[in-house]
Amino acid sequence: MPITPTYPGIYIEELPSSTHTITAAPTSITVFVGYSHPFKTNPNNWNNAVQIFSFTDYERSFGGFFTDQAFDKDTNIGSLAQAVNQFFLNGGANAYVVGLQANYRDSSENDMGKIEAATLTLPDATNGNIVFTALEPTDPDHPMTVTINNLRTSNPAPQSPPQSPPQLPDDVADITITYGSRVETYRKVSLDPTDQNFIETRIGTGDPTKPQVSTLVTVAAIPESPPSGASFTAVSEAALQYKSTPASNWTVFSVADFFPVFQQDSSLDKLPIFNILVIPGVTKELILSEAIAFCEEKRAFFIMDPPPDKIADQGGINWIGDYMSNVSPKSTNAALYFPYIVSTDPLTGKSVNLPPGGTVAGIYARTDTNRGVWKAPAGLETTLANTAGVVTGGVMNDPRQGTLNPLGVNCLRTFPGIGTVVFGARTSVTANPAFQQWRYVPVRRMALFIEQTLYNNLGWVIFEPNDDPLWVAIRTSIENFMLSLFNQGAFQGSTPSQAFQVKCDSSTTTQDDINNGIVNIIVAFAPLKPAEFVIIKIAQLAGQTQS
């Protein structure tokens, strides 16, 4: 507060600083949207953006990997779990997931009912029931079986056998649950609720307040007679009964499932910030258009996957260049990566083809951390993890990439001794001359980063007196931030004046603007563009006469 001098002497007044520190916005918070585990997803998480920092977090909230006959045959979607896993394996650290609940649909996207858990009810010898409920989707392609053997009694043998030995119940057995390559075996399981090896305790009932041991089933022992009389019955590979078996033309995909995610006031819309969006494997134009519009509004970048049947050979009817030119939506805030990559299915151990988006998002995050958002997320240093190369139809050579690069198709290529890398850094508007300033992914992402940072940090300007002191404070704050980026090598130019400019004065804000409560700030920067084409010129020196 102002000081009122009353005596001769020295007075000290602490003045508030007009400098406001600008904190850089994050650059690689990634959102994934797709179908999550139908039985293991936390019910509170459906259609909500849930933040995760590892694949373990994903498993805890969304149940991890799963498979299903309708999913296997549906080429419209990729595995959400696989995409998230690839993101973290390749350098990602911060993500949000919007898990969608899958129903069965016919080819016209009519609802055919929910994916329901299969059950198996086994009678014990006293007319009670032991009910197993699958925690994974089951169908003729993915059966689950339960085997009960090695039956014995828990009662000790008598010291000397009586004339008529009592018939003791076989209340202890070994139980094996099999699902594809996954096998769980529980030995010496008891039907006695007072036993520490009681079947519900050893396997789990699905009660969230109690430990769930099995990842394949829950179990409930329902005696209809005193527990002391409960008895196992030997069973050899009894299959859990499917409640609904998908028909050959059924799918799980519906455009209507995705639209609410990108609407105003959705859970995703309420996030304060995210930078990258991935919808694994989805190529429906209606969904892509909605996603792109949403990203443009949110200052985010959309990584698009190609259709799985597209190929690199221009002579084929499924050439990826035709898709990029004629079908794929275009935006300065989007980029397409091609082709699918080959990886390993954690559920079966077999080879599987994955859309590249989740993996590329991890490369974005790794590059941002190691080099900065101004560095193209491409080049020989961007080796893809957990990848055995690209699919056969997407194998690339220089001439093939030469036809795709000008169209904005960013290719993944495999080089001997290096591995598979991202070898393209162009936005989807590359072929449009009107958007040449946004041709490159790092240039566009750098602009989005600066926009997001200034948007987040200039709130203090609102309602301040709109005159020189404010303009000086604004310039000082932004110039300090831009100078910090310049010192990190984020711009072209050898001096700050060559690299960036910040204007906020009477030349940008007129008296009419002041009267209308407007302050105009102009921030310009010289972006670093990737060295796409390295041209080496070689000349021979003429022979010199030696003296």
QUIVEN-V792278 format. One record per backbone hydrogen bond with DSSP energy under -1.0 kcal/mol. CO is the residue of the C=O (numbers start at 1). NH is the residue of the N-H. Records with the same first field share a line. If there is no record, write none. Layout:
CO = NH, NH
This chain:
29 = 275, 276
30 = 96
31 = 278
32 = 98
34 = 100
37 = 41
42 = 45
45 = 48
50 = 97
52 = 95
54 = 58
55 = 59
56 = 60
57 = 61
58 = 62
59 = 63
61 = 42
62 = 37
68 = 72
69 = 73
79 = 83
80 = 84
81 = 85
82 = 86
83 = 87
84 = 88
85 = 89
86 = 90
87 = 92
88 = 91
94 = 30
95 = 52
96 = 32
97 = 50
98 = 34
99 = 47
100 = 36
104 = 112
105 = 251
106 = 109
110 = 106
113 = 104
118 = 134
119 = 241
120 = 132
122 = 130
124 = 127
128 = 124
129 = 222
130 = 122
131 = 220
132 = 120
133 = 218
139 = 142
144 = 240
145 = 178
146 = 238
147 = 176
148 = 235
149 = 174
152 = 172
166 = 168
169 = 171
170 = 232
171 = 191
172 = 152
173 = 189
174 = 149
175 = 186
176 = 147
177 = 184
178 = 145
179 = 182
182 = 179
184 = 177
186 = 175
189 = 173
190 = 199
192 = 195
195 = 198
197 = 190
198 = 202
199 = 203
200 = 204
203 = 214
204 = 219
207 = 210
216 = 135
218 = 133
220 = 131
222 = 129
226 = 229
227 = 230
231 = 125
235 = 148
238 = 146
241 = 119
247 = 250
251 = 105
254 = 257
255 = 258, 259
258 = 261
259 = 262
260 = 263
263 = 266
266 = 270
268 = 271
275 = 301
276 = 31
277 = 303
278 = 33
279 = 282
280 = 78
284 = 288
285 = 289
286 = 290
287 = 291
288 = 292
289 = 293
290 = 294
291 = 295
292 = 296
293 = 297
294 = 298
295 = 300
301 = 277
302 = 335
304 = 337
307 = 310
311 = 320
313 = 316
318 = 311
319 = 323
320 = 324
321 = 325
322 = 326
323 = 327, 328
331 = 334
333 = 302
334 = 428
335 = 304
336 = 410
338 = 412
340 = 391
341 = 354
342 = 388
343 = 352
345 = 349
350 = 345
352 = 343
354 = 341
356 = 360
357 = 361
358 = 362
359 = 363
360 = 364
361 = 365
362 = 366
363 = 367
364 = 368
365 = 369
366 = 370
367 = 371, 372
372 = 375
376 = 378
379 = 382
389 = 342
391 = 394
392 = 395
393 = 312
397 = 401
398 = 402
400 = 404
401 = 405
404 = 407, 409
405 = 408
410 = 338
411 = 423
413 = 421
415 = 418, 419
419 = 415
420 = 384
421 = 413
422 = 379
425 = 441
427 = 430
429 = 432
432 = 435
433 = 436
435 = 438
436 = 439
439 = 427
440 = 444
441 = 445
442 = 446
443 = 447
444 = 448
445 = 449
446 = 450
447 = 451
448 = 452
449 = 453
450 = 454
451 = 455
452 = 456
453 = 457
454 = 458
458 = 461
459 = 462
461 = 464
465 = 467
467 = 471
468 = 472
469 = 473
470 = 474
471 = 475
472 = 476
473 = 477
474 = 478
475 = 479
476 = 480
477 = 481
478 = 482
479 = 483
480 = 484
481 = 485
482 = 486
483 = 487
485 = 490
486 = 489
495 = 499
496 = 500
499 = 526
501 = 524
503 = 522
505 = 508, 509
510 = 514
511 = 515
512 = 516
513 = 518
514 = 517
522 = 503
524 = 501
526 = 492
530 = 532
